Amino acid sequence: MPVTISQFASDQNLLNTPLWEKQSQILEEFWSGNYSIAVWALGRRSGKTLMSAIVATYAATMLADEYRKYLRSGEKFYIVSVANTIDQARIALGNIKDLINASPLLRRMIVRETADTLELSNGAVFRAMPASSRSGRGMACPLVIFDELAFALDTDGNQSGSALYQALAPSTAQFGKLGKILMLSSPWIQQGIFWDLFQQARSGNFGYMQAVQLPSWEVNPTLSPDFLAQEKARDPEMFAIEYGAEFSGSINAFLNSDVIEAAVNRSRSALAPMPKHRGNYVLSLDPAKGGRDAYTACIVHYESDRLVLDLWHEFQPTWTDGKKLQIDVAAVENWILERHKRYGFKKVILDQYNSQSTIQRLQRQIKIEESTWTAQNKTQAFSKLRELFHGNKIDLYPHTRGIDQLKNLIVRYRTNGTWDVSGGAGAAVDDYAMSLAGAVLVSSPQVVRRSAAILAAPLPSPLRF
């Protein structure tokens, strides 16, 4: 009698990892049903990463003989874990490595191990991959696991959730009914490939698709009611999404990715200061908060009515207070003064976090001030930013993290008619975007001056200035 995935997980000689009842039900249904695609929308702390690691380990070891029937002699097969960044993908692979290394039987099968792979003696190779649609082509993959696909960048490029899925899904086809795709994520907004596939699976019109949507407390019986109550009181809407596993209808992408891509000038990088724009540059800083966020800076200038992003910069932590990494404020201040000598800033703006000391030390040498983010001026800043994008009046350079953060910005609409923009939950998710928004808020188009003779000359056609 074949070993079920629940037995495989709990067996002391195999994984020795007993499952919670609901986890066992989900996994058993996935393997016993005739599903080739599974879409699991599960709340936080449901053990999603562990469940995917168990699925991957089970497939690589218990089904290896069946997979080899579809392979050439000596050909390897790949169990691929895909996440939005290589670091996230390596975390998923790390869980697989931990399970196998802790197993009395399975650890003997390890042949080779790198940061991104783990190879077993039966021809199975676990591989961690970032969200790139090119890197997985050509591999024989009986199982592809997409981790947190709801948060994949909504672009038309290689990091698009759609492009990623379309590139890797065919790699499972050669294994017939044994080929499987598992997509698991905390729900997010009612947009993107994860939402679309979840809707298809939930419709019941596709018998090969499994849909699971469960709140955290139904999967994880160890979550305390007090903890859940505290989280709900802190932010009821986000609680419904993160723990209640509900897709949000009041949250949408702030900007369409196509609009952002249209603003990226891929023929240039960061710009050196130009004498003709000296005195028109604005420096905006978004200080780090508590050592988890990034301390970012943004330099911009206007060319007529078009905003040009000259430079994004991140200050790296240089010391620790014993608990958190910290930024050397003196080094930041020296950087500001050195850049001011080169750019001749019209204005330097910092947000309200711990910036008074820097302002006091520098205000005699440079026009520097604090900006306190309020609901009103934040709305003003992001409204202006959106107008620039939609009017094709902003010029960016291909800065990976900055562009990614812009694409991940979400807008939350509230019942009182107001709205708020953020990068979502987590640390260091919108620091570059916030520094740009701060620059946009205080910048203004240049006034183009013309001589009286030019103004008096007849114009052959209307001109925009």
C-alpha positions as a LaTeX table, in Angstrom:
\begin{tabular}{lrrr}
\hline
Residue & $x$ (\AA) & $y$ (\AA) & $z$ (\AA) \\
\hline
Met1 & 0.00 & 0.00 & 0.00 \\
Pro2 & 1.53 & 3.39 & $-1.00$ \\
Val3 & 2.50 & 5.83 & 1.75 \\
Thr4 & 0.13 & 8.78 & 1.91 \\
Ile5 & 1.54 & 12.27 & 2.23 \\
Ser6 & 0.25 & 12.55 & 5.81 \\
Gln7 & 1.96 & 9.29 & 6.73 \\
Phe8 & 5.10 & 10.47 & 4.96 \\
Ala9 & 5.08 & 13.70 & 6.98 \\
Ser10 & 4.50 & 12.07 & 10.36 \\
Asp11 & 6.74 & 8.98 & 10.00 \\
Gln12 & 9.65 & 9.30 & 12.44 \\
Asn13 & 12.11 & 7.84 & 9.92 \\
Leu14 & 10.96 & 10.16 & 7.17 \\
Leu15 & 9.94 & 13.73 & 8.06 \\
Asn16 & 8.74 & 13.30 & 11.64 \\
Thr17 & 6.50 & 16.34 & 11.16 \\
Pro18 & 2.89 & 15.62 & 12.13 \\
Leu19 & 0.36 & 17.83 & 10.38 \\
Trp20 & $-2.57$ & 19.72 & 11.78 \\
Glu21 & $-5.87$ & 18.17 & 10.79 \\
Lys22 & $-6.79$ & 20.77 & 8.17 \\
Gln23 & $-3.30$ & 20.71 & 6.66 \\
Ser24 & $-3.58$ & 16.95 & 6.30 \\
Gln25 & $-6.97$ & 17.26 & 4.61 \\
Ile26 & $-5.69$ & 19.81 & 2.10 \\
Leu27 & $-2.60$ & 17.78 & 1.21 \\
Glu28 & $-4.45$ & 14.47 & 0.95 \\
Glu29 & $-7.06$ & 16.02 & $-1.34$ \\
Phe30 & $-4.31$ & 17.50 & $-3.51$ \\
Trp31 & $-2.63$ & 14.13 & $-4.06$ \\
Ser32 & $-5.65$ & 11.82 & $-4.09$ \\
Gly33 & $-7.71$ & 14.00 & $-6.41$ \\
Asn34 & $-7.00$ & 14.26 & $-10.12$ \\
Tyr35 & $-5.65$ & 17.77 & $-9.76$ \\
Ser36 & $-2.87$ & 19.16 & $-11.91$ \\
Ile37 & $-3.25$ & 22.72 & $-10.58$ \\
Ala38 & $-3.90$ & 23.74 & $-6.98$ \\
Val39 & $-4.59$ & 27.28 & $-5.81$ \\
Trp40 & $-4.43$ & 27.70 & $-2.04$ \\
Ala41 & $-5.48$ & 31.04 & $-0.54$ \\
Leu42 & $-4.52$ & 30.65 & 3.11 \\
Gly43 & $-4.17$ & 33.12 & 5.94 \\
Arg44 & $-0.91$ & 34.01 & 7.63 \\
Arg45 & 0.58 & 31.45 & 10.05 \\
Ser46 & $-1.24$ & 28.62 & 8.32 \\
Gly47 & 2.05 & 26.80 & 7.77 \\
Lys48 & 2.00 & 27.39 & 4.01 \\
Thr49 & 5.78 & 27.23 & 3.62 \\
Leu50 & 6.00 & 23.98 & 5.59 \\
Met51 & 3.15 & 22.47 & 3.59 \\
Ser52 & 4.84 & 23.32 & 0.31 \\
Ala53 & 8.14 & 21.84 & 1.59 \\
Ile54 & 6.36 & 18.60 & 2.49 \\
Val55 & 4.72 & 18.48 & $-0.94$ \\
Ala56 & 8.09 & 19.02 & $-2.64$ \\
Thr57 & 9.88 & 16.39 & $-0.53$ \\
Tyr58 & 7.09 & 13.85 & $-0.99$ \\
Ala59 & 7.10 & 14.30 & $-4.77$ \\
Ala60 & 10.89 & 14.08 & $-5.09$ \\
Thr61 & 11.25 & 10.91 & $-3.05$ \\
Met62 & 8.01 & 8.92 & $-3.25$ \\
Leu63 & 7.21 & 9.54 & $-6.91$ \\
Ala64 & 10.72 & 9.45 & $-8.38$ \\
Asp65 & 10.25 & 6.01 & $-10.00$ \\
Glu66 & 7.07 & 7.19 & $-11.71$ \\
Tyr67 & 8.71 & 10.40 & $-12.93$ \\
Arg68 & 11.64 & 8.51 & $-14.47$ \\
Lys69 & 9.23 & 6.78 & $-16.86$ \\
Tyr70 & 8.87 & 10.15 & $-18.61$ \\
Leu71 & 12.61 & 10.93 & $-18.72$ \\
Arg72 & 15.56 & 9.94 & $-20.85$ \\
Ser73 & 18.10 & 7.64 & $-19.26$ \\
Gly74 & 20.12 & 9.60 & $-16.73$ \\
Glu75 & 18.02 & 12.75 & $-17.10$ \\
Lys76 & 17.34 & 14.66 & $-13.90$ \\
Phe77 & 13.97 & 16.06 & $-12.87$ \\
Tyr78 & 13.44 & 19.32 & $-11.06$ \\
Ile79 & 11.17 & 20.28 & $-8.19$ \\
Val80 & 11.11 & 24.05 & $-8.49$ \\
Ser81 & 10.22 & 26.56 & $-5.78$ \\
Val82 & 9.52 & 29.99 & $-7.23$ \\
Ala83 & 9.16 & 33.17 & $-5.18$ \\
Asn84 & 9.13 & 36.87 & $-5.89$ \\
Thr85 & 12.81 & 37.25 & $-4.95$ \\
Ile86 & 15.71 & 34.84 & $-4.85$ \\
Asp87 & 15.95 & 35.35 & $-1.08$ \\
Gln88 & 12.33 & 34.25 & $-0.63$ \\
Ala89 & 12.91 & 31.29 & $-2.93$ \\
Arg90 & 15.96 & 30.27 & $-0.90$ \\
Ile91 & 13.89 & 30.38 & 2.28 \\
Ala92 & 11.45 & 27.93 & 0.69 \\
Leu93 & 14.36 & 25.72 & $-0.39$ \\
Gly94 & 15.83 & 26.02 & 3.09 \\
Asn95 & 12.71 & 24.46 & 4.56 \\
Ile96 & 13.10 & 21.50 & 2.20 \\
Lys97 & 16.77 & 21.16 & 3.14 \\
Asp98 & 15.89 & 21.24 & 6.84 \\
Leu99 & 13.29 & 18.49 & 6.44 \\
Ile100 & 15.63 & 16.23 & 4.49 \\
Asn101 & 18.69 & 16.84 & 6.66 \\
Ala102 & 16.65 & 15.98 & 9.76 \\
Ser103 & 15.36 & 12.73 & 8.25 \\
Pro104 & 17.27 & 9.54 & 9.18 \\
Leu105 & 16.45 & 7.99 & 5.79 \\
Leu106 & 16.26 & 10.89 & 3.37 \\
Arg107 & 19.47 & 12.68 & 4.37 \\
Arg108 & 21.45 & 9.71 & 3.01 \\
Met109 & 20.18 & 10.61 & $-0.45$ \\
Ile110 & 21.83 & 14.02 & $-0.57$ \\
Val111 & 24.44 & 14.18 & $-3.33$ \\
Arg112 & 25.10 & 17.88 & $-3.77$ \\
Glu113 & 23.97 & 21.11 & $-2.15$ \\
Thr114 & 24.37 & 24.75 & $-3.17$ \\
Ala115 & 22.66 & 27.98 & $-2.15$ \\
Asp116 & 20.00 & 27.47 & $-4.83$ \\
Thr117 & 19.85 & 23.69 & $-5.30$ \\
Leu118 & 19.73 & 20.37 & $-3.50$ \\
Glu119 & 20.38 & 17.21 & $-5.52$ \\
Leu120 & 19.39 & 13.71 & $-4.45$ \\
Ser121 & 20.80 & 10.36 & $-5.53$ \\
Asn122 & 17.53 & 9.40 & $-7.26$ \\
Gly123 & 17.91 & 12.16 & $-9.87$ \\
Ala124 & 15.72 & 14.72 & $-8.13$ \\
Val125 & 16.97 & 18.29 & $-7.98$ \\
Phe126 & 15.27 & 20.90 & $-5.80$ \\
Arg127 & 15.83 & 24.36 & $-7.21$ \\
Ala128 & 15.08 & 27.82 & $-5.86$ \\
Met129 & 14.20 & 30.41 & $-8.48$ \\
Pro130 & 13.29 & 34.09 & $-8.38$ \\
Ala131 & 10.34 & 35.37 & $-10.35$ \\
Ser132 & 12.02 & 35.31 & $-13.76$ \\
Ser133 & 10.24 & 33.77 & $-16.71$ \\
Arg134 & 13.46 & 32.93 & $-18.52$ \\
Ser135 & 15.42 & 30.88 & $-16.01$ \\
Gly136 & 13.09 & 27.87 & $-15.83$ \\
Arg137 & 12.67 & 27.14 & $-19.52$ \\
Gly138 & 13.78 & 23.73 & $-20.75$ \\
Met139 & 13.76 & 21.91 & $-17.40$ \\
Ala140 & 11.78 & 18.75 & $-16.79$ \\
Cys141 & 9.63 & 19.76 & $-13.83$ \\
Pro142 & 6.99 & 17.36 & $-12.52$ \\
Leu143 & 6.19 & 19.84 & $-9.73$ \\
Val144 & 6.41 & 23.64 & $-9.72$ \\
Ile145 & 5.53 & 25.51 & $-6.54$ \\
Phe146 & 4.73 & 29.23 & $-6.69$ \\
Asp147 & 5.12 & 30.86 & $-3.28$ \\
Glu148 & 3.10 & 34.03 & $-2.50$ \\
Leu149 & 2.03 & 34.39 & $-6.13$ \\
Ala150 & $-0.60$ & 36.97 & $-5.14$ \\
Phe151 & 2.28 & 39.40 & $-4.59$ \\
Ala152 & 4.10 & 38.74 & $-7.87$ \\
Leu153 & 4.76 & 41.96 & $-9.75$ \\
Asp154 & 1.97 & 42.81 & $-12.15$ \\
Thr155 & 4.13 & 43.60 & $-15.16$ \\
Asp156 & 4.57 & 42.46 & $-18.72$ \\
Gly157 & 8.20 & 41.62 & $-18.09$ \\
Asn158 & 10.01 & 38.62 & $-16.66$ \\
Gln159 & 8.71 & 39.22 & $-13.14$ \\
Ser160 & 5.09 & 39.23 & $-14.18$ \\
Gly161 & 3.01 & 36.65 & $-12.38$ \\
Ser162 & 1.34 & 35.84 & $-15.69$ \\
Ala163 & 4.62 & 35.56 & $-17.63$ \\
Leu164 & 6.12 & 33.45 & $-14.86$ \\
Tyr165 & 3.19 & 31.04 & $-14.84$ \\
Gln166 & 3.05 & 30.78 & $-18.63$ \\
Ala167 & 6.77 & 30.09 & $-18.85$ \\
Leu168 & 6.92 & 27.32 & $-16.24$ \\
Ala169 & 3.52 & 25.63 & $-16.58$ \\
Pro170 & 4.47 & 23.80 & $-19.84$ \\
Ser171 & 7.47 & 22.20 & $-18.10$ \\
Thr172 & 5.08 & 19.91 & $-16.17$ \\
Ala173 & 3.19 & 18.75 & $-19.27$ \\
Gln174 & 5.59 & 15.94 & $-20.22$ \\
Phe175 & 4.67 & 14.12 & $-17.00$ \\
Gly176 & 1.00 & 13.78 & $-17.96$ \\
Lys177 & $-1.32$ & 13.43 & $-15.00$ \\
Leu178 & 1.66 & 13.32 & $-12.64$ \\
Gly179 & 2.68 & 16.89 & $-13.52$ \\
Lys180 & 1.44 & 19.33 & $-10.88$ \\
Ile181 & 1.49 & 23.05 & $-10.21$ \\
Leu182 & 0.93 & 24.34 & $-6.70$ \\
Met183 & 0.21 & 28.02 & $-6.12$ \\
Leu184 & $-0.12$ & 29.13 & $-2.55$ \\
Ser185 & $-0.34$ & 32.58 & $-1.08$ \\
Ser186 & $-1.99$ & 34.80 & 1.40 \\
Pro187 & $-4.73$ & 36.56 & $-0.59$ \\
Trp188 & $-4.24$ & 40.15 & $-1.63$ \\
Ile189 & $-6.14$ & 42.27 & $-4.12$ \\
Gln190 & $-8.73$ & 41.18 & $-6.67$ \\
Gln191 & $-6.24$ & 41.51 & $-9.51$ \\
Gly192 & $-3.42$ & 39.49 & $-11.01$ \\
Ile193 & $-2.71$ & 35.90 & $-11.98$ \\
Phe194 & $-3.34$ & 34.43 & $-8.51$ \\
Trp195 & $-6.79$ & 36.01 & $-8.25$ \\
Asp196 & $-7.65$ & 34.99 & $-11.82$ \\
Leu197 & $-6.61$ & 31.36 & $-11.31$ \\
Phe198 & $-8.32$ & 31.19 & $-7.94$ \\
Gln199 & $-11.55$ & 32.36 & $-9.57$ \\
Gln200 & $-11.20$ & 29.68 & $-12.24$ \\
Ala201 & $-10.51$ & 26.96 & $-9.70$ \\
Arg202 & $-13.34$ & 28.03 & $-7.41$ \\
Ser203 & $-15.84$ & 28.12 & $-10.28$ \\
Gly204 & $-15.93$ & 24.32 & $-10.46$ \\
Asn205 & $-15.73$ & 24.47 & $-14.25$ \\
Phe206 & $-12.25$ & 23.01 & $-14.31$ \\
Gly207 & $-12.08$ & 19.57 & $-12.72$ \\
Tyr208 & $-8.29$ & 19.52 & $-12.75$ \\
Met209 & $-8.05$ & 22.59 & $-10.48$ \\
Gln210 & $-8.22$ & 22.53 & $-6.69$ \\
Ala211 & $-9.28$ & 25.69 & $-4.86$ \\
Val212 & $-8.70$ & 26.12 & $-1.13$ \\
Gln213 & $-9.56$ & 29.27 & 0.83 \\
Leu214 & $-9.25$ & 29.08 & 4.60 \\
Pro215 & $-8.59$ & 31.61 & 7.38 \\
Ser216 & $-5.58$ & 31.14 & 9.59 \\
Trp217 & $-7.51$ & 29.97 & 12.65 \\
Glu218 & $-9.16$ & 27.09 & 10.76 \\
Val219 & $-5.79$ & 25.72 & 9.67 \\
Asn220 & $-3.64$ & 26.56 & 12.69 \\
Pro221 & $-5.32$ & 25.52 & 15.97 \\
Thr222 & $-2.45$ & 26.99 & 18.02 \\
Leu223 & $-3.37$ & 30.62 & 17.29 \\
Ser224 & $-4.75$ & 32.18 & 20.45 \\
Pro225 & $-8.04$ & 34.09 & 20.39 \\
Asp226 & $-6.34$ & 36.97 & 22.23 \\
Phe227 & $-3.68$ & 37.30 & 19.54 \\
Leu228 & $-6.28$ & 37.26 & 16.77 \\
Ala229 & $-8.40$ & 39.83 & 18.60 \\
Gln230 & $-5.40$ & 42.16 & 18.95 \\
Glu231 & $-4.54$ & 41.86 & 15.26 \\
Lys232 & $-8.13$ & 42.53 & 14.27 \\
Ala233 & $-8.35$ & 45.60 & 16.51 \\
Arg234 & $-5.13$ & 46.99 & 15.04 \\
Asp235 & $-6.41$ & 46.99 & 11.44 \\
Pro236 & $-9.71$ & 45.18 & 10.73 \\
Glu237 & $-9.36$ & 45.42 & 6.95 \\
Met238 & $-5.85$ & 43.99 & 6.82 \\
Phe239 & $-6.84$ & 41.36 & 9.37 \\
Ala240 & $-9.56$ & 40.14 & 7.01 \\
Ile241 & $-6.98$ & 39.87 & 4.24 \\
Glu242 & $-3.96$ & 38.51 & 6.08 \\
Tyr243 & $-5.64$ & 36.21 & 8.59 \\
Gly244 & $-9.18$ & 35.86 & 7.22 \\
Ala245 & $-7.83$ & 34.91 & 3.76 \\
Glu246 & $-10.19$ & 37.32 & 2.02 \\
Phe247 & $-9.29$ & 39.01 & $-1.26$ \\
Ser248 & $-9.72$ & 42.75 & $-0.87$ \\
Gly249 & $-12.18$ & 44.67 & $-3.00$ \\
Ser250 & $-11.16$ & 48.03 & $-1.52$ \\
Ile251 & $-7.46$ & 47.73 & $-2.36$ \\
Asn252 & $-6.08$ & 48.16 & $-5.85$ \\
Ala253 & $-2.76$ & 48.74 & $-7.52$ \\
Phe254 & $-1.89$ & 52.43 & $-7.32$ \\
Leu255 & $-0.44$ & 52.57 & $-10.83$ \\
Asn256 & $-0.70$ & 50.25 & $-13.79$ \\
Ser257 & 2.67 & 48.65 & $-14.44$ \\
Asp258 & 2.51 & 49.56 & $-18.11$ \\
Val259 & 2.32 & 53.24 & $-17.12$ \\
Ile260 & 5.38 & 52.86 & $-14.90$ \\
Glu261 & 7.32 & 51.00 & $-17.58$ \\
Ala262 & 6.54 & 53.75 & $-20.07$ \\
Ala263 & 8.27 & 56.22 & $-17.74$ \\
Val264 & 11.50 & 54.20 & $-17.43$ \\
Asn265 & 14.25 & 55.47 & $-19.71$ \\
Arg266 & 16.33 & 52.33 & $-20.17$ \\
Ser267 & 18.95 & 54.13 & $-22.21$ \\
Arg268 & 20.30 & 55.91 & $-19.14$ \\
Ser269 & 21.32 & 55.34 & $-15.54$ \\
Ala270 & 21.56 & 57.82 & $-12.67$ \\
Leu271 & 22.42 & 61.31 & $-13.87$ \\
Ala272 & 25.42 & 63.38 & $-12.81$ \\
Pro273 & 24.69 & 66.96 & $-11.73$ \\
Met274 & 24.34 & 69.35 & $-14.66$ \\
Pro275 & 25.40 & 73.02 & $-14.28$ \\
Lys276 & 22.41 & 74.26 & $-16.26$ \\
His277 & 20.04 & 72.78 & $-13.66$ \\
Arg278 & 21.99 & 73.91 & $-10.60$ \\
Gly279 & 19.62 & 75.57 & $-8.18$ \\
Asn280 & 16.62 & 73.61 & $-9.44$ \\
Tyr281 & 17.42 & 70.25 & $-7.86$ \\
Val282 & 15.39 & 68.94 & $-4.93$ \\
Leu283 & 16.64 & 66.31 & $-2.47$ \\
Ser284 & 14.05 & 64.26 & $-0.57$ \\
Leu285 & 15.00 & 61.85 & 2.20 \\
Asp286 & 12.94 & 59.10 & 3.80 \\
Pro287 & 14.78 & 58.20 & 7.04 \\
Ala288 & 14.80 & 54.64 & 8.32 \\
Lys289 & 12.39 & 53.81 & 11.10 \\
Gly290 & 13.74 & 51.59 & 13.83 \\
Gly291 & 16.39 & 49.80 & 11.78 \\
Arg292 & 13.99 & 47.66 & 9.68 \\
Asp293 & 13.18 & 50.09 & 6.89 \\
Ala294 & 15.69 & 51.48 & 4.41 \\
Tyr295 & 16.96 & 55.05 & 4.65 \\
Thr296 & 16.55 & 56.36 & 1.12 \\
Ala297 & 17.23 & 59.58 & $-0.75$ \\
Cys298 & 15.90 & 60.88 & $-4.05$ \\
Ile299 & 17.19 & 63.73 & $-6.23$ \\
Val300 & 14.93 & 65.22 & $-8.90$ \\
His301 & 14.68 & 68.25 & $-11.15$ \\
Tyr302 & 12.17 & 69.57 & $-13.63$ \\
Glu303 & 12.87 & 70.13 & $-17.31$ \\
Ser304 & 10.00 & 72.39 & $-18.31$ \\
Asp305 & 6.95 & 70.45 & $-17.06$ \\
Arg306 & 8.67 & 67.06 & $-17.01$ \\
Leu307 & 10.05 & 65.65 & $-13.73$ \\
Val308 & 13.39 & 63.88 & $-14.09$ \\
Leu309 & 14.60 & 61.43 & $-11.44$ \\
Asp310 & 18.35 & 61.97 & $-11.24$ \\
Leu311 & 19.29 & 59.61 & $-8.43$ \\
Trp312 & 17.93 & 57.15 & $-5.92$ \\
His313 & 20.28 & 56.35 & $-3.04$ \\
Glu314 & 20.11 & 54.07 & $-0.01$ \\
Phe315 & 22.21 & 54.61 & 3.10 \\
Gln316 & 23.59 & 51.36 & 4.46 \\
Pro317 & 23.60 & 50.55 & 8.22 \\
Thr318 & 27.06 & 50.92 & 9.73 \\
Trp319 & 26.61 & 50.00 & 13.38 \\
Thr320 & 24.29 & 48.20 & 15.77 \\
Asp321 & 22.80 & 49.19 & 19.08 \\
Gly322 & 22.80 & 45.54 & 20.13 \\
Lys323 & 19.33 & 44.91 & 18.77 \\
Lys324 & 19.02 & 46.62 & 15.40 \\
Leu325 & 21.26 & 47.86 & 12.64 \\
Gln326 & 21.52 & 51.63 & 12.62 \\
Ile327 & 22.42 & 54.35 & 10.17 \\
Asp328 & 25.33 & 56.72 & 10.93 \\
Val329 & 23.49 & 60.06 & 10.94 \\
Ala330 & 26.75 & 62.01 & 10.67 \\
Ala331 & 27.60 & 60.11 & 7.49 \\
Val332 & 24.17 & 60.98 & 6.07 \\
Glu333 & 24.68 & 64.66 & 6.88 \\
Asn334 & 28.11 & 64.64 & 5.23 \\
Trp335 & 26.57 & 63.01 & 2.16 \\
Ile336 & 23.90 & 65.73 & 2.00 \\
Leu337 & 26.48 & 68.52 & 2.23 \\
Glu338 & 28.77 & 66.94 & $-0.34$ \\
Arg339 & 25.87 & 66.50 & $-2.79$ \\
His340 & 24.74 & 70.06 & $-2.15$ \\
Lys341 & 28.14 & 71.35 & $-3.30$ \\
Arg342 & 27.65 & 69.45 & $-6.57$ \\
Tyr343 & 23.92 & 69.96 & $-7.21$ \\
Gly344 & 23.14 & 73.26 & $-5.48$ \\
Phe345 & 19.84 & 72.04 & $-4.05$ \\
Lys346 & 16.89 & 74.37 & $-4.20$ \\
Lys347 & 15.46 & 72.53 & $-1.23$ \\
Val348 & 16.21 & 69.49 & 0.96 \\
Ile349 & 13.22 & 67.82 & 2.59 \\
Leu350 & 13.11 & 65.09 & 5.25 \\
Asp351 & 10.06 & 63.34 & 6.60 \\
Gln352 & 9.24 & 63.75 & 10.27 \\
Tyr353 & 11.07 & 60.70 & 11.63 \\
Asn354 & 13.96 & 61.71 & 13.88 \\
Ser355 & 15.14 & 64.50 & 11.59 \\
Gln356 & 15.25 & 67.54 & 13.89 \\
Ser357 & 18.90 & 67.08 & 14.84 \\
Thr358 & 19.97 & 66.90 & 11.20 \\
Ile359 & 17.91 & 69.99 & 10.36 \\
Gln360 & 19.44 & 71.97 & 13.21 \\
Arg361 & 22.98 & 71.06 & 12.21 \\
Leu362 & 22.57 & 71.76 & 8.49 \\
Gln363 & 20.07 & 74.61 & 8.26 \\
Arg364 & 22.79 & 77.30 & 8.30 \\
Gln365 & 24.45 & 75.76 & 5.27 \\
Ile366 & 21.50 & 74.58 & 3.24 \\
Lys367 & 17.77 & 75.16 & 2.89 \\
Ile368 & 16.57 & 72.06 & 4.71 \\
Glu369 & 13.24 & 71.43 & 6.37 \\
Glu370 & 11.06 & 68.74 & 7.88 \\
Ser371 & 7.94 & 67.48 & 6.18 \\
Thr372 & 5.30 & 65.90 & 8.37 \\
Trp373 & 3.27 & 63.40 & 6.41 \\
Thr374 & $-0.43$ & 63.97 & 6.96 \\
Ala375 & $-3.38$ & 62.33 & 5.27 \\
Gln376 & $-3.90$ & 65.52 & 3.30 \\
Asn377 & $-0.40$ & 66.15 & 1.97 \\
Lys378 & 0.25 & 62.45 & 1.37 \\
Thr379 & $-2.85$ & 62.36 & $-0.81$ \\
Gln380 & $-1.61$ & 65.53 & $-2.52$ \\
Ala381 & 1.85 & 64.03 & $-3.14$ \\
Phe382 & 0.59 & 60.77 & $-4.59$ \\
Ser383 & $-2.11$ & 62.50 & $-6.62$ \\
Lys384 & 0.59 & 64.65 & $-8.17$ \\
Leu385 & 2.79 & 61.60 & $-8.72$ \\
Arg386 & $-0.03$ & 59.75 & $-10.45$ \\
Glu387 & $-0.75$ & 62.78 & $-12.66$ \\
Leu388 & 2.90 & 62.83 & $-13.74$ \\
Phe389 & 2.81 & 59.16 & $-14.70$ \\
His390 & $-0.52$ & 59.34 & $-16.49$ \\
Gly391 & 0.55 & 62.51 & $-18.31$ \\
Asn392 & 3.83 & 60.90 & $-19.40$ \\
Lys393 & 5.65 & 63.72 & $-17.61$ \\
Ile394 & 8.11 & 61.76 & $-15.49$ \\
Asp395 & 11.46 & 60.29 & $-16.51$ \\
Leu396 & 12.89 & 57.43 & $-14.43$ \\
Tyr397 & 15.98 & 55.31 & $-14.86$ \\
Pro398 & 15.99 & 51.50 & $-14.42$ \\
His399 & 16.59 & 51.24 & $-10.67$ \\
Thr400 & 15.35 & 47.75 & $-9.80$ \\
Arg401 & 14.18 & 48.24 & $-6.22$ \\
Gly402 & 12.72 & 51.67 & $-6.82$ \\
Ile403 & 10.72 & 50.55 & $-9.87$ \\
Asp404 & 9.57 & 47.38 & $-8.10$ \\
Gln405 & 8.31 & 49.41 & $-5.14$ \\
Leu406 & 6.36 & 51.73 & $-7.43$ \\
Lys407 & 4.74 & 48.73 & $-9.11$ \\
Asn408 & 3.82 & 47.24 & $-5.75$ \\
Leu409 & 2.19 & 50.38 & $-4.37$ \\
Ile410 & $-1.42$ & 49.80 & $-3.40$ \\
Val411 & $-4.21$ & 52.25 & $-2.72$ \\
Arg412 & $-6.77$ & 51.59 & 0.01 \\
Tyr413 & $-10.14$ & 53.26 & $-0.36$ \\
Arg414 & $-11.96$ & 54.04 & 2.87 \\
Thr415 & $-15.66$ & 54.35 & 3.54 \\
Asn416 & $-15.34$ & 58.06 & 4.35 \\
Gly417 & $-14.15$ & 58.76 & 0.81 \\
Thr418 & $-10.45$ & 59.14 & 1.64 \\
Trp419 & $-7.68$ & 56.91 & 0.37 \\
Asp420 & $-4.15$ & 55.97 & 1.36 \\
Val421 & $-1.15$ & 54.66 & $-0.54$ \\
Ser422 & 1.48 & 52.25 & 0.79 \\
Gly423 & 3.69 & 49.38 & $-0.23$ \\
Gly424 & 1.65 & 46.94 & 1.83 \\
Ala425 & 2.70 & 44.97 & 4.88 \\
Gly426 & 6.30 & 44.38 & 5.87 \\
Ala427 & 9.52 & 46.34 & 6.19 \\
Ala428 & 11.35 & 48.28 & 3.46 \\
Val429 & 8.44 & 47.98 & 1.02 \\
Asp430 & 7.96 & 51.60 & $-0.07$ \\
Asp431 & 10.97 & 53.65 & 1.05 \\
Tyr432 & 12.12 & 54.52 & $-2.48$ \\
Ala433 & 8.56 & 55.34 & $-3.50$ \\
Met434 & 8.08 & 57.57 & $-0.44$ \\
Ser435 & 11.28 & 59.51 & $-1.10$ \\
Leu436 & 10.08 & 60.12 & $-4.67$ \\
Ala437 & 6.64 & 61.20 & $-3.43$ \\
Gly438 & 8.30 & 63.65 & $-1.03$ \\
Ala439 & 10.32 & 65.11 & $-3.87$ \\
Val440 & 7.24 & 65.41 & $-6.07$ \\
Leu441 & 5.32 & 67.18 & $-3.29$ \\
Val442 & 7.81 & 70.04 & $-2.92$ \\
Ser443 & 9.05 & 70.31 & $-6.51$ \\
Ser444 & 7.54 & 72.60 & $-9.13$ \\
Pro445 & 8.04 & 72.94 & $-12.88$ \\
Gln446 & 10.66 & 75.40 & $-14.06$ \\
Val447 & 9.52 & 78.79 & $-15.29$ \\
Val448 & 10.74 & 79.12 & $-18.85$ \\
Arg449 & 11.86 & 82.70 & $-19.44$ \\
Arg450 & 11.80 & 84.21 & $-22.92$ \\
Ser451 & 13.13 & 87.54 & $-24.19$ \\
Ala452 & 10.73 & 90.27 & $-25.28$ \\
Ala453 & 11.82 & 89.78 & $-28.89$ \\
Ile454 & 10.96 & 86.10 & $-28.79$ \\
Leu455 & 7.62 & 86.81 & $-27.14$ \\
Ala456 & 6.80 & 89.40 & $-29.83$ \\
Ala457 & 7.70 & 87.11 & $-32.71$ \\
Pro458 & 4.76 & 85.41 & $-34.48$ \\
Leu459 & 4.33 & 81.72 & $-33.72$ \\
Pro460 & 3.69 & 79.37 & $-36.63$ \\
Ser461 & 1.72 & 76.98 & $-34.44$ \\
Pro462 & 0.73 & 76.62 & $-30.78$ \\
Leu463 & 3.61 & 75.62 & $-28.54$ \\
Arg464 & 3.58 & 74.07 & $-25.08$ \\
Phe465 & 5.95 & 75.43 & $-22.45$ \\
\hline
\end{tabular}
